[in-house]
Amino acid sequence: MTHLRIVRGDATPEEVAALVVALRHISLTEPEREPSPPRWRAPSRRMRGNVPPRPGKGTWRASGLPE
Protein backbone atom coordinates (compact mmCIF):
# COMPACT_ATOMS: atom_id res chain seq x y z
CA MET A 1 0.00 0.00 0.00
CA THR A 2 1.28 3.46 -0.79
CA HIS A 3 2.00 5.98 1.91
CA LEU A 4 -0.48 8.74 2.65
CA ARG A 5 0.59 12.23 3.54
CA ILE A 6 -1.64 15.03 4.78
CA VAL A 7 -0.60 18.18 2.95
CA ARG A 8 -3.00 20.73 4.42
CA GLY A 9 -5.21 20.97 7.45
CA ASP A 10 -5.11 19.40 10.86
CA ALA A 11 -6.71 15.95 10.69
CA THR A 12 -7.38 14.04 13.86
CA PRO A 13 -6.22 10.42 14.14
CA GLU A 14 -9.86 9.31 13.85
CA GLU A 15 -10.30 11.21 10.58
CA VAL A 16 -7.11 9.73 9.16
CA ALA A 17 -8.21 6.24 10.21
CA ALA A 18 -11.62 6.76 8.56
CA LEU A 19 -9.90 7.91 5.36
CA VAL A 20 -7.58 4.89 5.35
CA VAL A 21 -10.50 2.51 5.87
CA ALA A 22 -12.50 4.15 3.07
CA LEU A 23 -9.58 4.04 0.63
CA ARG A 24 -8.83 0.43 1.52
CA HIS A 25 -12.46 -0.54 0.97
CA ILE A 26 -12.50 1.15 -2.44
CA SER A 27 -9.29 -0.63 -3.48
CA LEU A 28 -10.65 -4.06 -2.46
CA THR A 29 -14.02 -3.85 -4.18
CA GLU A 30 -14.19 -4.81 -7.82
CA PRO A 31 -16.15 -2.65 -10.22
CA GLU A 32 -19.41 -4.17 -11.34
CA ARG A 33 -19.04 -5.85 -14.68
CA GLU A 34 -21.64 -5.84 -17.36
CA PRO A 35 -22.97 -9.36 -17.87
CA SER A 36 -21.55 -10.93 -21.00
CA PRO A 37 -23.99 -11.76 -23.78
CA PRO A 38 -25.17 -15.36 -23.94
CA ARG A 39 -22.86 -17.62 -25.94
CA TRP A 40 -25.73 -18.97 -28.04
CA ARG A 41 -26.01 -15.56 -29.72
CA ALA A 42 -22.33 -15.48 -30.69
CA PRO A 43 -21.84 -15.09 -34.47
CA SER A 44 -19.11 -17.73 -34.40
CA ARG A 45 -21.73 -20.38 -33.58
CA ARG A 46 -23.32 -19.85 -37.00
CA MET A 47 -20.12 -20.82 -38.76
CA ARG A 48 -20.12 -24.30 -40.13
CA GLY A 49 -17.35 -26.63 -39.10
CA ASN A 50 -17.25 -28.65 -42.32
CA VAL A 51 -16.75 -25.70 -44.68
CA PRO A 52 -13.10 -24.92 -45.41
CA PRO A 53 -12.18 -21.40 -44.29
CA ARG A 54 -10.58 -20.54 -47.63
CA PRO A 55 -11.94 -20.60 -51.15
CA GLY A 56 -11.28 -23.81 -52.95
CA LYS A 57 -12.74 -26.63 -54.97
CA GLY A 58 -16.20 -27.57 -53.70
CA THR A 59 -16.41 -24.85 -51.06
CA TRP A 60 -19.43 -23.10 -52.55
CA ARG A 61 -21.31 -26.38 -52.96
CA ALA A 62 -20.42 -27.57 -49.44
CA SER A 63 -21.72 -24.33 -47.93
CA GLY A 64 -25.27 -25.21 -48.99
CA LEU A 65 -25.27 -28.84 -47.94
CA PRO A 66 -26.68 -29.90 -44.58
CA GLU A 67 -24.17 -31.02 -42.00
Secondary structure, DSSP 8 states (H G I E B T S, - for coil): -------SS---HHHHHHHHHHHHHHHHS---------GGG-GGGGS-TTS-SS--TTHHHHHTS--
